[in-house]
Amino acid sequence: MNRRVIRVNPLREMVDMQNALERLFEDTCRSAYRSGNGDPDYSYRLPVDVIETEQGYLVAAELPGAHMDNITVQLEDETLYIEGEIPTHDIDDEKARTLLNERRAGKFTRTLRLPAPVDGDNVEAVFENGLLTLSLPKTPAVQPKRISIKQSTEAIEPGNN
């Protein structure tokens, strides 16, 4: 009889649920926001991929048309902030009319809560060909540690290795 052990991390599931609720709230309420001058705020939630490895987290965000100087990345504890702006491509022709407008432009923002602390001093960010890639290593206390087992005929006590 085969039995599979499925690991469940309730804290991670809560973080996933919190991120899903934040996305739902942002999507639902986006049209209700107004900028300081009363105009609608057309900023959008930046789509990202987040991958966890044993060593840390990889975050990738597609930002076609963005310039590196218009992107800011900030880390506070387990919260990652990515903000910036993709320039619009306005045409100086009053008679021109837009037939199709599918590309994103304008301000973007994304806040991600990571499931565990990361080593902020060793975070790396690379922006190339419209792709922002972040490498966020876990703090040493969070990384799995393999413990070697020694064969001994004597009993050991805590603190006496």
Backbone bond lengths (Angstrom), bond angles and torsions (degrees), N, CA, C in turn:
res aa  C-N    CA-C-N  psi(-1)  N-CA   C-N-CA  omega(-1)  CA-C   N-CA-C  phi
1 M - - - 1.428 - - 1.531 108.51 -
2 N 1.320 115.88 125.29 1.460 121.47 179.41 1.519 110.01 -92.56
3 R 1.288 114.04 133.29 1.463 119.52 176.05 1.517 108.05 -125.04
4 R 1.282 114.51 129.16 1.459 119.26 177.97 1.517 108.80 -100.59
5 V 1.304 114.83 135.39 1.453 120.21 175.81 1.520 107.34 -97.29
6 I 1.293 115.77 123.27 1.454 120.84 179.30 1.520 107.69 -109.86
7 R 1.325 114.96 119.63 1.456 119.47 179.27 1.521 109.49 -80.65
8 V 1.290 115.56 133.25 1.456 121.07 178.39 1.523 107.21 -123.66
9 N 1.308 115.52 129.73 1.453 120.92 177.42 1.528 107.69 -114.97
10 P 1.329 118.17 99.13 1.469 120.70 -176.27 1.526 112.75 -58.14
11 L 1.335 117.60 -35.69 1.461 119.98 179.99 1.521 110.52 -64.45
12 R 1.330 117.22 -43.63 1.462 120.80 179.39 1.523 110.09 -63.92
13 E 1.337 116.85 -39.65 1.462 119.61 178.64 1.526 110.80 -64.13
14 M 1.329 117.24 -35.35 1.461 120.27 177.45 1.527 110.81 -68.12
15 V 1.343 116.87 -39.83 1.465 120.44 177.52 1.518 109.91 -63.84
16 D 1.340 117.33 -42.98 1.464 121.23 177.41 1.526 110.86 -60.08
17 M 1.344 116.05 -42.07 1.461 119.86 179.92 1.529 110.23 -66.53
18 Q 1.326 116.85 -40.68 1.457 120.15 178.89 1.526 110.54 -62.62
19 N 1.340 117.76 -43.34 1.464 120.72 177.65 1.525 110.96 -62.42
20 A 1.329 117.59 -40.09 1.468 120.96 178.96 1.528 110.60 -64.56
21 L 1.331 116.88 -41.88 1.467 120.13 178.36 1.528 111.39 -65.69
22 E 1.348 116.71 -38.43 1.461 119.72 177.20 1.527 110.53 -62.82
23 R 1.337 116.89 -42.25 1.468 120.59 178.06 1.525 110.37 -61.88
24 L 1.335 116.24 -44.76 1.459 120.52 179.84 1.524 110.69 -61.20
25 F 1.323 116.14 -45.68 1.462 120.39 179.56 1.523 110.94 -62.14
26 E 1.353 117.11 -45.84 1.465 120.58 -179.81 1.522 110.97 -61.32
27 D 1.334 117.07 -45.26 1.462 120.70 -178.39 1.525 111.36 -65.51
28 T 1.326 117.22 -40.29 1.459 121.63 -176.95 1.525 111.80 -71.71
29 C 1.311 116.35 -40.75 1.463 119.96 -172.05 1.523 113.89 -97.01
30 R 1.313 118.50 -3.16 1.460 120.81 -175.25 1.526 112.22 -54.07
31 S 1.329 117.71 -44.20 1.466 119.94 -176.39 1.524 112.27 -70.57
32 A 1.319 117.90 -17.43 1.465 120.50 -178.63 1.525 112.22 -81.94
33 Y 1.334 118.05 -16.79 1.456 120.79 -178.03 1.517 110.90 -75.06
34 R 1.309 114.85 143.95 1.462 121.26 175.86 1.522 107.90 -126.83
35 S 1.320 116.05 146.08 1.452 119.47 176.18 1.522 108.52 -77.85
36 G 1.321 117.39 178.60 1.458 121.62 -177.44 1.516 113.75 -61.02
37 N 1.347 118.18 -26.46 1.464 119.62 -178.74 1.528 112.61 -93.65
38 G 1.324 118.11 8.13 1.456 121.55 177.14 1.509 114.80 92.01
39 D 1.341 117.31 -9.47 1.461 120.47 178.25 1.524 109.90 -76.85
40 P 1.325 117.72 153.06 1.463 119.32 176.43 1.523 110.75 -60.99
41 D 1.307 116.74 144.72 1.463 122.31 176.57 1.517 107.46 -92.98
42 Y 1.321 116.62 112.02 1.452 120.77 -175.25 1.526 112.61 -95.08
43 S 1.320 117.66 22.42 1.458 119.03 177.37 1.524 108.94 -66.93
44 Y 1.297 115.79 155.40 1.457 119.34 -178.97 1.516 110.43 -131.27
45 R 1.298 115.24 160.56 1.461 122.32 179.37 1.516 108.00 -80.52
46 L 1.299 115.76 121.47 1.455 122.79 -177.76 1.527 110.52 -67.77
47 P 1.335 118.53 122.99 1.470 119.08 176.49 1.527 110.20 -75.07
48 V 1.318 116.25 136.46 1.465 121.42 -178.39 1.525 110.45 -136.73
49 D 1.320 115.22 160.49 1.460 122.93 168.10 1.520 106.57 -112.40
50 V 1.323 117.84 136.08 1.460 122.49 177.01 1.519 107.37 -126.55
51 I 1.325 115.46 124.67 1.463 121.57 -178.39 1.523 108.13 -122.78
52 E 1.325 116.54 132.48 1.457 120.85 176.90 1.518 109.44 -101.31
53 T 1.330 116.04 133.26 1.458 122.46 172.73 1.529 107.16 -119.09
54 E 1.321 116.93 177.75 1.468 118.94 177.07 1.522 110.99 -63.51
55 Q 1.344 115.97 -32.75 1.463 120.25 -175.53 1.527 113.57 -85.35
56 G 1.346 117.61 -25.03 1.455 118.29 -176.60 1.512 112.72 172.52
57 Y 1.329 115.12 -149.50 1.460 121.83 -177.71 1.523 109.18 -125.62
58 L 1.327 115.27 143.83 1.458 122.07 173.10 1.521 106.94 -115.27
59 V 1.315 116.29 129.33 1.456 121.92 178.83 1.524 107.24 -120.94
60 A 1.328 116.39 129.43 1.462 121.37 178.30 1.522 108.76 -126.43
61 A 1.323 115.59 133.51 1.465 121.48 179.31 1.522 108.90 -134.34
62 E 1.331 115.98 127.33 1.463 120.56 177.67 1.518 109.12 -84.18
63 L 1.326 115.89 125.21 1.458 121.73 -178.82 1.523 110.14 -133.35
64 P 1.327 117.78 63.18 1.465 118.81 -179.09 1.526 111.10 -63.44
65 G 1.315 115.63 132.67 1.458 120.87 179.37 1.516 114.31 88.19
66 A 1.327 117.95 -9.51 1.463 120.72 179.87 1.527 109.82 -79.28
67 H 1.324 114.93 153.96 1.458 121.55 174.73 1.525 107.67 -108.77
68 M 1.316 115.94 141.38 1.458 121.01 -176.77 1.532 111.34 -55.42
69 D 1.329 117.35 -34.67 1.465 120.88 -178.67 1.528 112.60 -67.82
70 N 1.327 117.61 -16.25 1.467 121.71 -178.77 1.524 112.79 -100.21
71 I 1.330 117.12 13.92 1.466 121.46 -178.11 1.524 108.65 -119.62
72 T 1.333 116.37 133.47 1.462 120.25 173.29 1.522 108.77 -124.21
73 V 1.321 114.84 140.77 1.462 122.04 177.53 1.519 106.66 -126.52
74 Q 1.325 116.01 131.33 1.457 120.80 -178.63 1.520 109.02 -137.77
75 L 1.325 116.29 142.16 1.458 122.15 178.93 1.518 108.68 -123.35
76 E 1.337 116.22 125.59 1.463 122.34 174.31 1.520 107.52 -129.16
77 D 1.313 115.70 111.72 1.461 121.75 -176.13 1.533 109.14 54.94
78 E 1.334 117.97 -119.31 1.473 120.18 179.59 1.523 112.26 -99.39
79 T 1.326 117.77 16.36 1.460 120.55 -177.80 1.525 110.07 -111.58
80 L 1.332 114.98 127.52 1.460 122.54 -179.68 1.526 108.53 -108.31
81 Y 1.324 116.40 130.40 1.464 122.25 178.94 1.530 108.84 -115.72
82 I 1.325 116.67 127.22 1.464 122.16 174.74 1.527 106.45 -123.91
83 E 1.319 116.58 122.51 1.463 121.11 -178.68 1.516 109.63 -137.81
84 G 1.311 115.90 158.33 1.454 119.52 176.05 1.504 111.79 169.82
85 E 1.320 114.03 -162.77 1.457 119.95 -179.00 1.519 109.57 -149.44
86 I 1.320 115.26 136.59 1.459 122.09 173.45 1.523 106.01 -103.63
87 P 1.338 117.21 124.17 1.463 118.49 -176.01 1.524 112.47 -65.34
88 T 1.333 114.42 146.38 1.466 119.73 175.16 1.523 108.35 -82.48
89 H 1.299 116.16 157.86 1.464 121.46 179.88 1.521 107.98 -113.36
90 D 1.322 114.67 79.53 1.459 120.18 -178.78 1.526 110.11 -81.09
91 I 1.307 116.08 147.14 1.459 122.47 178.01 1.526 107.68 -111.75
92 D 1.321 116.15 132.94 1.464 121.12 -178.68 1.527 111.07 -86.55
93 D 1.296 115.95 57.62 1.463 121.08 178.25 1.522 106.89 -137.24
94 E 1.312 116.44 109.25 1.463 120.82 -176.53 1.521 112.86 -64.37
95 K 1.318 116.95 -23.26 1.462 120.34 -178.07 1.528 112.07 -88.12
96 A 1.324 116.12 -9.81 1.469 119.05 179.81 1.522 109.35 -73.04
97 R 1.308 116.52 144.94 1.463 120.18 175.53 1.525 108.28 -133.56
98 T 1.277 115.01 144.86 1.456 121.13 -178.51 1.518 109.14 -80.48
99 L 1.321 115.81 126.59 1.461 120.83 177.86 1.524 111.38 -95.69
100 L 1.312 116.10 -31.00 1.462 121.03 -179.33 1.518 107.61 -151.49
101 N 1.317 117.13 132.15 1.459 121.37 -178.74 1.521 108.51 -137.65
102 E 1.318 117.12 92.19 1.463 121.44 -177.10 1.525 112.99 -109.63
103 R 1.315 118.17 -18.75 1.460 120.04 -177.38 1.518 110.84 -77.27
104 R 1.310 115.08 144.58 1.456 120.71 178.38 1.522 109.58 -81.57
105 A 1.298 115.99 140.73 1.457 122.43 174.09 1.516 107.06 -150.34
106 G 1.312 115.50 156.95 1.453 120.44 179.82 1.516 111.60 108.32
107 K 1.307 115.15 -166.52 1.464 121.25 -177.42 1.522 110.47 -74.97
108 F 1.325 114.67 145.69 1.458 119.61 173.51 1.516 108.25 -135.52
109 T 1.311 114.68 155.81 1.453 120.52 177.36 1.518 109.07 -152.08
110 R 1.311 115.35 148.62 1.464 119.95 175.96 1.513 108.46 -150.82
111 T 1.304 115.69 132.64 1.455 122.81 176.03 1.515 107.47 -119.76
112 L 1.322 116.00 124.78 1.467 121.06 -179.57 1.518 109.30 -122.87
113 R 1.313 115.85 131.79 1.469 120.76 172.71 1.519 107.34 -98.67
114 L 1.318 115.04 120.50 1.458 120.26 179.73 1.522 108.93 -84.80
115 P 1.338 117.59 148.77 1.466 120.33 -176.28 1.524 114.67 -69.01
116 A 1.350 117.15 -17.66 1.462 119.81 -176.80 1.530 108.99 -147.66
117 P 1.338 116.70 160.57 1.467 119.70 179.12 1.530 111.72 -63.34
118 V 1.337 115.12 148.90 1.461 120.85 176.96 1.522 109.08 -121.83
119 D 1.325 114.97 159.92 1.458 122.51 179.90 1.526 108.42 -83.08
120 G 1.317 117.14 93.81 1.458 122.22 -175.07 1.516 114.39 -60.82
121 D 1.335 117.78 -25.15 1.464 120.56 -179.62 1.520 112.54 -74.24
122 N 1.319 118.11 -16.82 1.463 120.91 -176.44 1.527 113.43 -117.93
123 V 1.320 117.26 19.36 1.462 120.95 176.45 1.525 108.46 -71.94
124 E 1.323 116.15 137.18 1.465 121.16 177.03 1.518 109.20 -120.15
125 A 1.334 116.11 138.97 1.461 122.13 178.09 1.523 108.38 -129.08
126 V 1.339 115.99 131.29 1.464 121.92 179.34 1.523 107.68 -130.46
127 F 1.331 115.88 133.68 1.464 121.21 176.24 1.518 107.70 -121.01
128 E 1.333 115.59 115.26 1.463 120.33 -177.72 1.523 109.68 -146.68
129 N 1.327 115.75 131.10 1.464 122.29 177.68 1.531 112.70 52.48
130 G 1.322 116.97 39.92 1.457 120.67 176.99 1.515 115.05 79.19
131 L 1.333 117.72 9.79 1.464 121.38 179.56 1.521 109.48 -118.36
132 L 1.332 116.17 120.77 1.459 122.08 174.94 1.520 107.40 -94.56
133 T 1.330 116.20 122.31 1.460 121.51 179.84 1.522 108.45 -121.33
134 L 1.327 115.76 128.39 1.459 121.70 179.06 1.517 109.35 -118.02
135 S 1.314 116.10 136.23 1.458 122.14 173.81 1.522 106.67 -114.87
136 L 1.332 116.26 117.51 1.458 122.16 -176.17 1.525 108.80 -119.26
137 P 1.341 118.22 98.63 1.465 119.57 -179.04 1.527 111.81 -70.96
138 K 1.313 115.15 142.61 1.467 119.97 176.09 1.522 109.04 -69.34
139 T 1.323 115.77 153.76 1.454 119.02 174.48 1.521 108.10 -68.13
140 P 1.330 118.12 150.58 1.471 119.96 -177.02 1.524 113.77 -54.12
141 A 1.325 118.45 -32.77 1.466 120.64 -178.90 1.522 111.93 -67.29
142 V 1.340 117.68 -23.71 1.460 121.52 -176.45 1.524 111.67 -89.58
143 Q 1.335 117.07 -27.46 1.456 120.27 -177.42 1.526 110.41 -67.88
144 P 1.333 116.34 143.02 1.460 119.10 178.07 1.527 110.46 -61.56
145 K 1.300 116.51 140.71 1.457 121.00 179.62 1.519 108.17 -122.29
146 R 1.323 115.24 123.68 1.461 120.41 178.18 1.527 108.42 -82.61
147 I 1.304 115.79 131.69 1.459 121.57 -179.32 1.515 108.06 -108.72
148 S 1.324 114.78 123.11 1.466 118.28 179.98 1.528 109.56 -77.96
149 I 1.310 114.81 147.59 1.461 121.65 -178.39 1.520 107.93 -110.52
150 K 1.308 115.53 127.56 1.461 120.92 179.61 1.519 108.74 -104.98
151 Q 1.310 114.44 147.99 1.454 118.68 176.29 1.515 107.76 -92.43
152 S 1.313 116.08 129.36 1.447 119.98 -177.47 1.518 108.95 -148.61
153 T 1.302 114.34 149.85 1.457 119.14 175.97 1.524 110.54 -94.92
154 E 1.342 115.50 -10.22 1.457 119.30 -179.60 1.525 110.17 -97.96
155 A 1.306 115.14 148.23 1.463 119.93 174.59 1.525 108.07 -78.02
156 I 1.304 116.23 142.06 1.461 119.09 178.09 1.516 109.14 -109.17
157 E 1.311 113.87 153.03 1.453 120.43 178.12 1.526 108.37 -112.96
158 P 1.323 117.25 150.95 1.466 119.37 178.50 1.522 111.41 -54.69
159 G 1.334 116.29 133.50 1.454 121.49 179.25 1.512 113.28 90.67
160 N 1.321 119.30 -11.58 1.468 121.89 178.43 1.520 109.22 -111.33
161 N 1.331 118.38 86.91 1.463 119.58 -179.04 1.492 108.84 -101.07
